[in-house]
Amino acid sequence: MAIPEAVGQLLAKASGGKLRDHSTADFGRERVEGTCSVVVPEDEARDVVLQVRKQLPKGFIVFAGTQRWLGDERHDGKSEIVVAEGRDQFDILRCAKSDAVNFGKETEDLIAELKAWDDELGIEIWHAETDTIELTLRSEPDDVDAFAKRVYDFCPDIVDQGDGDLDNLAATIRETKAVYLWWD
């Protein structure tokens, strides 16, 4: 099903970008029909998502999608903002086809863990693509160090190839109230 024109125009107006009748997955290599998207500078992506989210009718999701472009399209330094049909924020991961296959985790495995985080803390997923998810925490964990360990167990690359150690990860979570997940 195509996205209603009024919903697409909402995205185009909020972003100032040219509306596309599809989005992408697999680092921009796969075209996803039944969605619409715009491409904006990466540093504007979160603001556009939050602005559109406030106005989006029930039954639709919006998120920042592809940012690492490996397909025929090249939009270096830019992020795709996607609108699709969806019941809840976990449909974002389904639409983006996010997974951690190098760690034996498929989309539904990621969703199960993130649903647990949502039940405990409240989360807001705003970016999802092939192997990356970004979210904000609505409340800080009672024990940030223990939560950082849980995040690390779920996504080791953010420490092993990112923050360097659990103390740095915990400090980042305290400071930003956000989690960046990336599986290489």
Backbone as CSV, one residue per row, in Angstrom:
resi,resn,N_x,N_y,N_z,CA_x,CA_y,CA_z,C_x,C_y,C_z
1,MET,0.839,-1.182,0.000,0.000,0.000,0.000,0.882,1.242,0.000
2,ALA,0.500,2.216,-0.770,1.243,3.467,-0.833,0.890,4.348,0.366
3,ILE,1.826,5.160,0.755,1.603,6.113,1.839,0.657,7.206,1.326
4,PRO,-0.370,7.574,2.094,-1.277,8.635,1.649,-0.525,9.930,1.338
5,GLU,-0.978,10.629,0.340,-0.299,11.849,-0.107,-0.135,12.859,1.027
6,ALA,-1.158,13.023,1.865,-1.073,13.996,2.959,0.050,13.649,3.935
7,VAL,0.269,12.361,4.176,1.339,11.927,5.083,2.696,12.211,4.435
8,GLY,2.815,11.906,3.171,4.054,12.196,2.451,4.362,13.680,2.427
9,GLN,3.340,14.476,2.209,3.547,15.932,2.185,3.970,16.469,3.543
10,LEU,3.470,15.867,4.605,3.902,16.238,5.954,5.409,16.038,6.087
11,LEU,5.916,14.903,5.618,7.342,14.619,5.658,8.121,15.607,4.794
12,ALA,7.651,15.846,3.590,8.354,16.759,2.684,8.414,18.176,3.264
13,LYS,7.308,18.628,3.824,7.260,19.985,4.386,8.186,20.119,5.591
14,ALA,8.153,19.141,6.485,8.973,19.211,7.699,10.463,19.162,7.382
15,SER,10.822,18.449,6.333,12.231,18.247,6.018,12.774,19.241,5.003
16,GLY,11.881,19.765,4.175,12.341,20.598,3.070,12.976,19.774,1.963
17,GLY,12.845,18.465,2.054,13.469,17.574,1.083,12.502,17.115,0.006
18,LYS,13.062,16.534,-1.043,12.262,16.002,-2.147,11.719,14.637,-1.738
19,LEU,10.406,14.475,-1.807,9.738,13.245,-1.403,10.029,12.122,-2.395
20,ARG,10.405,10.964,-1.865,10.657,9.769,-2.670,9.565,8.751,-2.373
21,ASP,9.197,7.941,-3.336,8.098,6.972,-3.182,8.583,5.617,-2.688
22,HIS,9.678,5.600,-1.970,10.266,4.370,-1.435,11.261,4.764,-0.348
23,SER,11.762,3.764,0.352,12.903,3.947,1.239,13.892,2.850,0.899
24,THR,14.947,2.712,1.699,15.933,1.687,1.401,16.267,0.875,2.648
25,ALA,16.872,-0.262,2.420,17.397,-1.128,3.476,18.727,-1.676,2.962
26,ASP,19.402,-2.459,3.785,20.670,-3.076,3.415,21.659,-2.033,2.882
27,PHE,21.894,-1.005,3.700,22.853,0.057,3.372,22.508,0.758,2.056
28,GLY,21.217,0.876,1.760,20.781,1.555,0.544,20.763,0.677,-0.689
29,ARG,21.071,-0.589,-0.529,21.124,-1.494,-1.692,19.776,-2.090,-2.045
30,GLU,18.825,-2.049,-1.112,17.514,-2.659,-1.335,16.435,-1.583,-1.271
31,ARG,15.595,-1.564,-2.261,14.488,-0.616,-2.313,13.308,-1.196,-1.531
32,VAL,12.697,-0.392,-0.649,11.550,-0.821,0.145,10.319,-0.055,-0.348
33,GLU,9.400,-0.780,-0.955,8.176,-0.186,-1.489,7.155,0.000,-0.366
34,GLY,6.111,0.773,-0.622,5.051,0.979,0.364,5.460,1.940,1.469
35,THR,6.528,2.672,1.246,7.033,3.662,2.190,7.264,4.951,1.415
36,CYS,7.642,5.996,2.113,8.144,7.194,1.447,9.301,7.719,2.281
37,SER,10.133,8.551,1.655,11.300,9.046,2.371,11.797,10.341,1.753
38,VAL,12.651,11.000,2.507,13.415,12.148,2.044,14.847,11.916,2.511
39,VAL,15.769,12.625,1.918,17.165,12.548,2.327,17.567,13.927,2.826
40,VAL,18.103,13.969,4.051,18.473,15.231,4.699,19.898,15.114,5.248
41,PRO,20.535,16.243,5.550,21.834,16.166,6.219,21.705,15.380,7.525
42,GLU,22.707,14.530,7.815,22.666,13.682,9.007,22.417,14.468,10.285
43,ASP,23.005,15.644,10.391,22.859,16.407,11.630,21.464,16.994,11.821
44,GLU,20.609,16.882,10.818,19.222,17.343,10.920,18.248,16.192,11.138
45,ALA,18.709,14.964,11.005,17.830,13.795,10.968,16.960,13.660,12.215
46,ARG,17.566,13.710,13.377,16.788,13.494,14.612,15.710,14.562,14.777
47,ASP,16.059,15.806,14.500,15.077,16.891,14.632,13.898,16.704,13.674
48,VAL,14.194,16.286,12.441,13.112,16.045,11.473,12.230,14.905,11.949
49,VAL,12.838,13.825,12.420,12.063,12.682,12.911,11.135,13.125,14.036
50,LEU,11.659,13.854,15.004,10.842,14.263,16.156,9.737,15.228,15.747
51,GLN,10.018,16.107,14.803,8.996,17.043,14.327,7.865,16.309,13.610
52,VAL,8.217,15.397,12.718,7.202,14.642,11.978,6.427,13.738,12.926
53,ARG,7.118,13.120,13.865,6.479,12.184,14.802,5.333,12.857,15.559
54,LYS,5.493,14.111,15.910,4.452,14.838,16.647,3.175,15.001,15.829
55,GLN,3.301,15.009,14.514,2.168,15.296,13.634,1.648,14.079,12.879
56,LEU,2.337,12.980,12.985,2.014,11.799,12.192,0.733,11.132,12.692
57,PRO,-0.180,10.804,11.784,-1.401,10.107,12.211,-1.096,8.719,12.770
58,LYS,-1.991,8.233,13.586,-1.868,6.870,14.139,-1.789,5.870,12.983
59,GLY,-0.991,4.835,13.194,-0.850,3.810,12.166,0.369,4.008,11.281
60,PHE,1.191,5.040,11.598,2.398,5.299,10.818,3.587,5.471,11.754
61,ILE,4.758,5.147,11.238,6.012,5.337,11.965,6.918,6.245,11.149
62,VAL,7.824,6.913,11.827,8.842,7.717,11.155,10.160,7.477,11.869
63,PHE,11.231,7.410,11.103,12.550,7.180,11.686,13.634,7.588,10.696
64,ALA,14.816,7.811,11.222,15.990,7.995,10.372,16.455,6.606,9.962
65,GLY,16.584,6.402,8.683,16.983,5.102,8.160,18.424,5.114,7.678
66,THR,18.616,4.738,6.449,19.957,4.566,5.896,20.794,5.834,6.040
67,GLN,21.996,5.641,6.595,22.987,6.716,6.671,24.304,6.277,6.035
68,ARG,24.526,4.989,5.957,25.729,4.468,5.294,25.293,3.874,3.962
69,TRP,25.611,4.562,2.900,25.110,4.260,1.564,26.122,3.425,0.792
70,LEU,25.802,2.144,0.559,26.696,1.252,-0.167,26.111,0.812,-1.504
71,GLY,24.905,1.255,-1.818,24.258,0.873,-3.067,24.562,1.857,-4.180
72,ASP,23.705,1.870,-5.193,23.887,2.772,-6.327,23.699,4.234,-5.936
73,GLU,22.787,4.469,-4.996,22.586,5.840,-4.513,23.735,6.207,-3.587
74,ARG,24.239,7.402,-3.712,25.298,7.883,-2.811,24.837,9.199,-2.203
75,HIS,24.666,9.181,-0.893,24.241,10.369,-0.163,25.147,10.549,1.053
76,ASP,26.435,10.625,0.829,27.386,10.723,1.926,27.058,11.916,2.816
77,GLY,27.096,11.675,4.140,26.795,12.726,5.100,25.308,13.021,5.233
78,LYS,24.484,12.162,4.632,23.036,12.385,4.666,22.321,11.170,5.231
79,SER,21.139,11.428,5.722,20.307,10.390,6.323,18.952,10.356,5.626
80,GLU,18.461,9.164,5.447,17.126,8.973,4.903,16.127,9.048,6.059
81,ILE,15.069,9.828,5.887,13.976,9.874,6.854,12.821,9.122,6.220
82,VAL,12.344,8.095,6.917,11.373,7.149,6.362,10.034,7.267,7.081
83,VAL,8.957,7.235,6.317,7.610,7.082,6.859,7.041,5.792,6.277
84,ALA,6.468,4.988,7.156,5.876,3.709,6.755,4.682,3.429,7.653
85,GLU,3.880,2.474,7.248,2.816,2.020,8.132,3.448,1.248,9.282
86,GLY,2.865,1.376,10.470,3.381,0.630,11.604,2.510,0.810,12.825
87,ARG,2.507,-0.215,13.666,1.707,-0.186,14.891,2.428,0.505,16.037
88,ASP,3.751,0.245,16.111,4.518,0.793,17.223,5.963,0.980,16.771
89,GLN,6.793,1.497,17.686,8.164,1.818,17.323,8.997,0.585,16.953
90,PHE,8.571,-0.585,17.330,9.337,-1.783,16.999,9.183,-2.169,15.536
91,ASP,8.119,-1.661,14.896,7.988,-1.846,13.452,9.065,-1.067,12.701
92,ILE,9.704,-0.106,13.353,10.832,0.600,12.750,11.928,-0.402,12.404
93,LEU,12.253,-1.290,13.326,13.311,-2.268,13.082,12.918,-3.245,11.974
94,ARG,11.633,-3.568,11.908,11.166,-4.469,10.847,11.279,-3.785,9.486
95,CYS,10.873,-2.534,9.414,10.942,-1.791,8.151,12.395,-1.595,7.721
96,ALA,13.264,-1.275,8.676,14.680,-1.053,8.372,15.440,-2.358,8.155
97,LYS,14.820,-3.470,8.537,15.437,-4.793,8.436,16.733,-4.856,9.245
98,SER,16.675,-4.283,10.439,17.831,-4.275,11.340,18.087,-5.678,11.879
99,ASP,19.360,-6.017,11.993,19.728,-7.292,12.586,21.162,-7.215,13.110
100,ALA,21.576,-8.263,13.760,22.957,-8.409,14.230,23.407,-9.811,13.845
101,VAL,23.376,-10.087,12.552,23.637,-11.446,12.079,25.016,-11.949,12.475
102,ASN,25.984,-11.065,12.606,27.324,-11.487,13.027,27.332,-12.000,14.460
103,PHE,26.262,-11.703,15.193,26.127,-12.159,16.576,24.956,-13.136,16.726
104,GLY,24.432,-13.623,15.599,23.355,-14.601,15.625,22.012,-14.036,16.042
105,LYS,21.810,-12.723,15.862,20.558,-12.087,16.270,19.842,-11.520,15.049
106,GLU,18.606,-11.954,14.901,17.765,-11.442,13.824,16.897,-10.308,14.358
107,THR,16.133,-9.713,13.488,15.309,-8.553,13.848,14.465,-8.811,15.085
108,GLU,13.769,-9.924,15.131,12.881,-10.197,16.263,13.650,-10.390,17.570
109,ASP,14.886,-10.864,17.487,15.723,-10.976,18.685,16.050,-9.590,19.239
110,LEU,16.374,-8.660,18.342,16.652,-7.284,18.770,15.412,-6.663,19.391
111,ILE,14.281,-6.883,18.752,13.022,-6.325,19.254,12.710,-6.853,20.649
112,ALA,12.917,-8.127,20.881,12.608,-8.706,22.200,13.407,-8.002,23.297
113,GLU,14.690,-7.770,23.077,15.516,-7.096,24.092,15.082,-5.635,24.261
114,LEU,14.834,-4.956,23.153,14.445,-3.545,23.245,13.066,-3.374,23.881
115,LYS,12.175,-4.337,23.688,10.879,-4.287,24.375,11.074,-4.392,25.886
116,ALA,12.010,-5.212,26.315,12.296,-5.319,27.754,12.823,-3.982,28.285
117,TRP,13.708,-3.344,27.534,14.209,-2.030,27.951,13.057,-1.028,28.022
118,ASP,12.160,-1.097,27.030,11.031,-0.170,26.997,10.129,-0.378,28.210
119,ASP,9.876,-1.630,28.564,9.049,-1.923,29.740,9.684,-1.377,31.015
120,GLU,11.000,-1.461,31.109,11.707,-1.040,32.325,11.959,0.460,32.398
121,LEU,12.358,1.065,31.281,12.835,2.449,31.300,12.051,3.389,30.392
122,GLY,11.403,2.824,29.415,10.821,3.631,28.348,11.936,4.014,27.383
123,ILE,11.778,3.672,26.134,12.763,4.047,25.114,12.039,4.696,23.951
124,GLU,12.789,5.451,23.181,12.256,6.043,21.955,13.274,5.804,20.849
125,ILE,12.943,4.876,19.951,13.814,4.553,18.823,13.621,5.640,17.765
126,TRP,14.717,6.243,17.343,14.590,7.283,16.314,15.431,6.997,15.072
127,HIS,16.371,6.070,15.157,17.208,5.719,14.005,17.398,4.204,13.978
128,ALA,17.168,3.616,12.823,17.431,2.187,12.634,17.789,1.950,11.185
129,GLU,18.852,1.205,11.011,19.223,0.754,9.678,19.776,-0.652,9.802
130,THR,20.478,-1.124,8.821,20.881,-2.516,8.735,21.490,-3.052,10.027
131,ASP,22.483,-2.359,10.566,23.191,-2.870,11.740,23.342,-1.824,12.846
132,THR,22.523,-0.810,12.804,22.634,0.300,13.754,21.259,0.708,14.256
133,ILE,21.178,0.984,15.552,19.948,1.489,16.162,20.343,2.582,17.149
134,GLU,19.620,3.698,17.120,19.821,4.746,18.112,18.498,4.995,18.820
135,LEU,18.589,5.190,20.134,17.386,5.411,20.920,17.695,6.307,22.111
136,THR,16.667,6.928,22.618,16.797,7.706,23.841,16.061,6.971,24.952
137,LEU,16.516,7.212,26.177,15.900,6.623,27.366,14.973,7.645,27.999
138,ARG,13.765,7.249,28.303,12.823,8.167,28.954,13.147,8.351,30.437
139,SER,13.763,7.335,31.029,14.205,7.465,32.421,15.567,6.801,32.564
140,GLU,16.348,7.289,33.513,17.676,6.737,33.735,17.558,5.454,34.551
141,PRO,18.340,4.452,34.201,18.325,3.219,34.991,18.737,3.500,36.441
142,ASP,18.176,2.747,37.378,18.572,2.888,38.781,20.063,2.602,38.951
143,ASP,20.554,1.611,38.227,21.969,1.245,38.283,22.527,1.343,36.862
144,VAL,23.085,2.505,36.528,23.573,2.745,35.170,24.713,1.791,34.827
145,ASP,25.564,1.480,35.790,26.672,0.559,35.521,26.159,-0.832,35.130
146,ALA,25.155,-1.316,35.836,24.576,-2.627,35.507,23.885,-2.585,34.150
147,PHE,23.213,-1.472,33.853,22.563,-1.335,32.552,23.615,-1.294,31.439
148,ALA,24.712,-0.582,31.664,25.790,-0.530,30.664,26.318,-1.935,30.380
149,LYS,26.446,-2.757,31.404,26.892,-4.144,31.220,25.875,-4.918,30.384
150,ARG,24.601,-4.675,30.648,23.539,-5.336,29.874,23.593,-4.892,28.404
151,VAL,23.806,-3.592,28.183,23.932,-3.073,26.819,25.134,-3.731,26.139
152,TYR,26.249,-3.811,26.852,27.454,-4.437,26.301,27.212,-5.908,25.948
153,ASP,26.551,-6.645,26.823,26.259,-8.053,26.541,25.391,-8.195,25.295
154,PHE,24.508,-7.239,25.074,23.610,-7.237,23.919,24.347,-6.799,22.649
155,CYS,25.273,-5.861,22.796,25.939,-5.252,21.643,27.400,-4.955,21.979
156,PRO,28.267,-5.966,21.973,29.655,-5.794,22.389,30.454,-4.781,21.558
157,ASP,30.103,-4.613,20.284,30.887,-3.728,19.425,30.900,-2.275,19.900
158,ILE,29.867,-1.852,20.626,29.859,-0.445,21.048,30.929,-0.159,22.085
159,VAL,31.413,-1.184,22.754,32.553,-1.016,23.663,33.825,-1.471,22.955
160,ASP,33.806,-2.681,22.414,35.011,-3.259,21.822,35.550,-2.432,20.658
161,GLN,34.664,-1.787,19.904,35.094,-0.953,18.777,34.666,0.502,18.958
162,GLY,34.174,0.829,20.146,33.646,2.175,20.353,34.165,2.812,21.620
163,ASP,33.351,2.824,22.688,33.660,3.525,23.934,34.908,3.017,24.650
164,GLY,35.342,1.806,24.371,36.582,1.309,24.940,36.437,0.518,26.222
165,ASP,35.515,0.918,27.098,35.283,0.138,28.315,33.903,0.469,28.882
166,LEU,33.486,-0.351,29.825,32.140,-0.211,30.394,31.969,1.107,31.150
167,ASP,33.030,1.600,31.794,32.926,2.877,32.508,32.601,4.018,31.546
168,ASN,33.259,4.024,30.391,32.972,5.055,29.384,31.554,4.925,28.847
169,LEU,31.114,3.686,28.617,29.745,3.466,28.143,28.741,3.966,29.179
170,ALA,28.943,3.630,30.445,28.038,4.093,31.505,28.030,5.614,31.583
171,ALA,29.190,6.242,31.467,29.271,7.703,31.508,28.507,8.320,30.336
172,THR,28.626,7.711,29.155,27.897,8.206,27.978,26.390,8.086,28.192
173,ILE,25.941,6.974,28.736,24.512,6.774,28.998,24.017,7.804,30.017
174,ARG,24.783,8.031,31.090,24.405,9.040,32.098,24.283,10.433,31.475
175,GLU,25.268,10.771,30.657,25.341,12.115,30.081,24.282,12.364,29.011
176,THR,24.069,11.400,28.125,23.201,11.622,26.964,21.793,11.077,27.115
177,LYS,21.592,10.154,28.078,20.302,9.454,28.212,19.923,8.796,26.888
178,ALA,20.958,8.294,26.207,20.772,7.687,24.894,21.653,6.452,24.783
179,VAL,21.282,5.584,23.833,22.061,4.386,23.559,22.236,4.284,22.046
180,TYR,23.472,4.040,21.648,23.833,3.822,20.250,24.254,2.360,20.133
181,LEU,23.558,1.609,19.313,23.844,0.195,19.114,24.377,-0.012,17.699
182,TRP,25.454,-0.759,17.596,26.060,-0.998,16.299,26.753,-2.344,16.328
183,TRP,26.365,-3.213,15.405,26.967,-4.531,15.295,27.762,-4.583,13.989
184,ASP,29.043,-4.858,14.103,29.899,-4.895,12.904,29.902,-6.289,12.319
